Amino acid sequence: MYAVLAIGLGLLLAAGVIRSLEKNLIYFPPRYPLGFEPPEKYGLHLEEVWIRAVDGVRLNAFYFSNPSSRKALLWFHGNAENIGYGLEQMKAFTELGVNILEVDYRGYGKSEGRPDEAGLYRDAEAAYRYLLEARRFQPEDVICFGQSLGGAVAVDLASRHPCGGLILQSTFTSARDMARRMFAIPLFAYVIQSRFDSLGKMARVRAPVLIVHGTNDEIVPFAMGQKLYALAPEPKRFLAVAGAGHNDVLYLGGQLYLDSLKRFVSGRAKQ
């Protein structure tokens, strides 16, 4: 009897410790000036903007203007990154011929606050509202693009608001699935509060979907991208980038990758 009680108490204590450390185990936010180089180095002319989330947190973002386009790519980057790290990719994305807003989540880059799941969703909502209210885009002209952790943020936003499309790159199915894969801590996947349940939200997305995944992704298994695709609504496309890992999809995908994104954002999702 005492042994059972001791085991139970030990499990409760372990659960409390895991929850207290959860944010440190999940989020790796590089703060300014890490990653921040002059945009001019990449031939980019960007506007630095500040966006306020509903809870008052100020978020830093880069805005690339393309006056010839009525569409905007709303870009949510991955973990252990900030908008400064995305400048080279931003340069490549200018080929898409659209306006681009890349936002730093709370606690990342220059943004205020500390990251958590609910906070990241509020940040996405604020960036979406910024495009609609400050930049006057229509919801159907906003394409949500998320990489890795950013894919979970993008899925949540697209499951709750109308948009013109959803692009997921190297995105996981849920936080629990990733916890089972990455942490050899007993019961960790069942104790953590973070869910990022993209798999459960995909059916609520009402927009064309493009899923991009490297076949050799060493962090988020290729099979997770396939599972998300299976539950995505039509119209949908899946782009497997042969040989690509988690962070080199742009480089190994090359022009084929960029052309696929360009067709998608132009509205030719079925081509």
Buried (B, 14 or more C-beta within 10 A) or exposed (E): EEEEEEEEEEEEEBBEEBEEEBBEBBBEBBBBEEBBEEBEEBEBEBEEBEBEBEEEBBBBBBBBBBEEBEBBBBBBBBBBBBBBBBBBBBBBBBEBEBBBBBBBBBBBBBBBBBBBBEBBBBBBBBBBBBBBEEBEBBEBBBBBBBBBBBBBBBBBBBBBBEBBBBBBBBBBBBBBBBBBBBBEBEEBBEBBEBBBBBBBBBEEBEBBBBBBBBEBBEBBBBEBBBBBBEBBBEEBBBBBBEEBBBBBBBBBBEEEBBEBBBBBBBBEBEE
